[in-house]
Amino acid sequence: MDAPPSPLRRYRVPALLFVVTALGVATAALHVQGLLPARVPSASEPFHYHQYAQVLRHVRSDGDVDFASVGRERQALDGFVQSLASFSPHNRPDVFPTSEDALAYWLNTYNALVLQQVVDGYPYLENVRQPWLGRFFWGRAWPVGGERLTLWALENRVLRTEFADPRIHFALFQAARGGPRLDGAHFQPEYLDAQLNDAGRRFVGDKRNVELDGDTVHLSRLFETYRDDFLAALPEGRGGNVLQFVWAFLPDTCEERPGCATRGDLDRACGPKLDRCHIVYSPEDWTLPDAAAREPRP
């Protein structure tokens, strides 16, 4: 008569499946957080932004991008992205000696990777009307200075952790008309403070992101998503009001942008402490900022 199966044998397969599943979940978590290593290839030349600057010539003055032309210059875009594998402030601090050097690098890196991701999916993405970029926050990773970084890791583990500057949220390209737009110039360490302020003024000056309607202020959902980051930068800290941050980037007059909201408008509507207004966070416009789109821009 055969012996009954061992109790250990009975649970061996389920236990193995559990271990494999746990390892898969752990690896996925490390992948998303950018904690997996990557090979660092030898660089054929010093780090520079020449190729990325060439690509940014296809950004229009209104922030729309000629993605078709960017695609025709894939060699320049891919060449810059390839160089990121060899250099970063993490593995080559000698190349990025100041915090401005480092922050400019990470902002340019993030935006270049988003551009490459869009070009890879273009023109299909032209007809997508949803927050498609979120999928890539959890998916694709690029080798950057010895690490494999996702867009999520770049934003949350690097930029938000290493640089306490909420203006970065106005500078990160989301490939959406309702999000921060690209400028025609890359971020440069020597002009970085002014460039970040310009990015804030562009974002706040867009009626899709900030609009007054009586005692109601319609704000981009970006201000809700990163509310704690904005409040932390205020003198009052988390006890402050996100409208104080908005106020700082509104213009005093609308000479260059007729019909815009000004600081005085916000003061009159919301009171000197900016606490009398009702804030409504508006749905985001996730249409691709494609210069070749047939739909008229708002």
N, C-alpha and C positions, 0 to 999 in steps of 0.2 A: 504494500500500500504506500502510495506516495506521501511524503511529508507535507504538511500544510505550508503554504508560502510564508516566508519570514515577514513579520510586521514591518521590518526596516525596508524590505524590498518593496512592499506595498506603497510606501510613501517616498521612495527614491525619486521617481519621475516627477511627481508634483513638487517636491522640494527643489529639484534641479530647475524646473520651469520657473519657480519663484526666484531663485538666485539669478537666472538669466534675465528675467523681467526687471529685477531690482538693479542689476548692472546696467541694463538698457536705460532705465529711468535716470540713474545717476549720471551716465554718460551724456544723456540728452541735457540734463541740467547744467553740467559742466560746459557743454557745447554752447548753449544759449548764453551763459554767463561769461563766455570767452576765457575759460580757464584751461583750455587744452593747448598744448604747445604746437608750434609750427616750425618747419625748417627755415633757417635764415640763409638765403642765397647770398653769394658774394656779389657786391655791387660793382657794376662796370664803370660807374661814374659817381661823383658826389650827388647828394640829394638836392633836388631843385623842383620848382613848380612850373617850369616852362611849358610842359605838355598840358598840364591842367589849365593854365592860363589860355592856351590856344583853344581848348574846348569851350571855355567860358565866353569866347567871342560870339557864340551862338545864343546867348541870353539876351533877350530884348529889353528895352528900357522899362517896360511894364512888368517884367519878371517872367513872361512866358519864354519858353525854350523851343528853339528849332531842333527838335529831337532827331528829325531826319538828317540834318546836317551833322549833328553830333555823331550819329551812327556812321556817316561817311568818313568820320575821323576817328573811327574806333582804335586805330593804331596809337594815336596820341593818348586817348583816354586809358586804354589798356596798358600802355607803357607806364603812365603815372601810377596806376593801381599796382602794377607789378613792382614798381620801386618801393612801395609801402612794405613789402615783405622783408626788405633789407634794413629799413630805417624806421625807428619810432623813438619818441622820448623815453620809452621804457628800456629799450636795449641800446640806444645810442644817445645818452644825455649830453654827450660832448657836442653833438650836432644841433641840439636844441637847448642851449644853456639857460634861457630865461623862461619864465612862466608864459610870457607872450609868444615865444617861439613854440612852446608845447601846445598851448591852446589853439593857435592858428593851425598847427599841424592837424590836430584832432578834428577841428571843424572842417577843414578842407578834405580830410580823409573821409569823414562821414558823408559829406555832400557828393564827393566823387564816386563813392560806392553806390549811393542812391542813383546817381546818374547812370552808372553802368548797369544797375539792375533794371532801370526803366528801358534803356536802349536794348537790353537783352529781350524784353517783352514787347517792344514797339513793332508794329502799330497796334497790336491787340489791346494794349492798355488804354488806347485812346477812347475806347468805348466802355471802359469800366467805370461804374458809378458807385463805388464803395471804398471803404478804407483798405485798399489792397495792400498797402505797404506793411500793415500789421503782420501779415503772413510772413514777410521776410525778416521781421524782427526775431522770429522764432526759428527761421529756417537757415538761410545761407550764411556761411561764415567765410571770411577772407583771411589769408595769412598777413599779419601786420606786425612787423618787428618781433618775430619769435612767438607770437600768439595767434590763435585762430579766433577772430572777433566777429560777432554778429553785430548788426546795427543796434540791437537792444543792449549788448554789452558796451558798445561805444558810447551810447547815450547815458546809460545808467551806472555802469561800473567805472567808466573813465571820466566822462565829462561832468556828470552831476556829482560824482564823488570827489574828484581831484580838483575841481574848480568851482568855487562857491559864487558863481556869477549867473544869475537867472537870465541874463541877456542871451545866453546860448540858445534859449528856446525860440528866440526870434531869428536865429542864424542857421538852424538845422533844416535843411531842405526836406520837405515831406512829399514832394511830387504831387501836390494838390493845390488847387486854386484857393482853397480856404486856409492854407498853411503858409508858413514863411516861404518867401521866394528867394531864388538865387539872385545875386548881383552879377554884373558883368566882370567883376574882378575877384580874385581869390583873396582870402584873408591873409594879411601881411603883418608880421609882428610889430613893425614900427608904426603902423596905423590902426592897430587892432581895436583900441578903445573907441576911436572915432567910427570905425566900421561897425562895431557892435551897436553903438548909439544910432547910427544910420539905419541899421536893420530893425531896431526897435521903433524908430519913427515911421519906417515904411509899413510895418505891420500894424501899428496902432492907427496910422493914417488911412487905412483901408476900411471902408464902411462895412465890409463883411465881418470885420474883426471888432470894431468899436463903433457903435452908433447910439446917439442920444434920441430919445423919444419922450419928451416931457420929463417926468421924474423916473423914467425907466432907462437903464443903460443895457444895451444888448452887447454882450461880450463874446468873443470867440471862446469855444470850449477849452482852448489851450490854457486860458487863465484859470479854469477850474481844475484841469488835470494837474497843473504844476503850481497850484495855489500856494502850497507851503514853501516852495522855492522863492516865489515872488515876495511873500510876506517876510521871509527870513532876511531879505535884503533891506527891509524898511527899518528906520530907527526904532519904531514901536515893536518890531519883531512880529511874532504870530498874533499879537493883539491888534495889529493894524488892519488896514482895509486895502484890498487888491486894487481899488480905484486910485489909491495914492501912487501906485506904480504906473498905472495907465496915465495918470495926470502928468507924470514926469516926461512922457514921450509925446504928449500932445503939443501942437504948435501954439504960439501966442496969437498968430494971425493966420488967415487962410489966403494970403496973397498968391501963393504958388498952387494952392489946391482949393479952388472956390467951392464953398458949401461944406467944407470939412468941420469937424468939431474942434473947438479950441479949449485951452485951459480955463478961460473965462466962462465958456459955456458950461463946462463941468462944474465949476464953482457955483454958478447961478442955479443950476438944476439940483445939485446935491448938497449945497451948503458948504461952509468953510472947512468942515471936517469930512466932507464927502460921505456922510453917513445917512443922508435923507433919500437916497435913490434906491430903487429896486433893481437888482441885477438879474438879468435873464441870460443864460448861456445858450447861444444859438447853435443850431445844427451846423456841422462843418460841410463845406463844399469840397468833395473829394474828386472832382473832375481833374483830369490831367492838365497842367498848364502848358498846353501844346500850342505853339505859335501857328501851326498849320490847321488847327481845329476849325471846322466850318461854323460852329455856333458862335454868335457874337459874344464877346466878353462883357460881363456886367460892369 
